[in-house]
Amino acid sequence: MLNQSNKVFLYCAFLDYSTNEGVWSNEGCVRSDGNISYSVCMCNHLTNFAILMQVVHLELTAGHKMALSTIGYIGCSISIFCLAITLVTFAVLSSVSTIRNQRYHIHANLSFAILVAEILLLISARFDPGTLPCKITAVLLHFFFLSAFSWMLVEGLHLYSMVVKVFGSEGSKHFYYYSIGW
C-alpha cells in the first residue's frame, strides 16, 4: 500500500471472530522476515487466516459511498435488463426454430443463474447484517454465483465434447449437464 511518501507498509493480520463480527486484526502477529515480494508472518495464536494486508481503517466520504452505491445499482440494473432480454430471446428462438440443441439450454441456464444472483445482490443491500433474511440471501447468492461458475464448466465440457471428442458426442447429455450446473 503506497502512501503520500511512496513508502510501502506491510502488515500481517488475521480474521478475528471474537467480537462475532469478523474484523481484521494484527494483534499477536508480527512480520518476521521478507521483502516486497514475500513475507513471513509469525503469530502467537492459531488464526483463521494469516495474510498480508493493510490494517488501517479506510473511511469513505459520504460522496464516495453514494457514488459507489449508485454505480452498483445502475450496473446491476443494466445487467438484469440485458439478462432478461437474453432469456426472452432464448425462449423465442427455441420455440420458433428447430434449433433445440444443448448449447441453448446451457446458455439459458447460465443466464438464469446470473440473473437471479444479480437480483439477490440488489435485494441483499436492504437487509441488516446478521439477520436471518440476510443470511438466507447470502446462502442463495453463493449458490447462484457458484451455479454460474458450474454452468461455465458445463459449457467447457460441452465444447470439449463437440470439438475434441467429435464421435459419440451426438447423444443428449442434459441429465449430466443439469446435475453439474445446478
Buried (B, 14 or more C-beta within 10 A) or exposed (E): EEEEEEEEEBBBBBEBEEEEEEEBBBEEBEBEEEEEEEBEBEBEEEBEEBBEBBBEEEEEEEEEEEEEEEEEEEEBEEBBEEBEEBBEBBEEEBEEEEEEEBEBBBBBBBBBBBBBBBBBBBEBEEBEEEEEEBEEBBEBBEBBBEBBEBBBEBBEBBEEBBEEEEEEBEEEBEEEBBEBBE
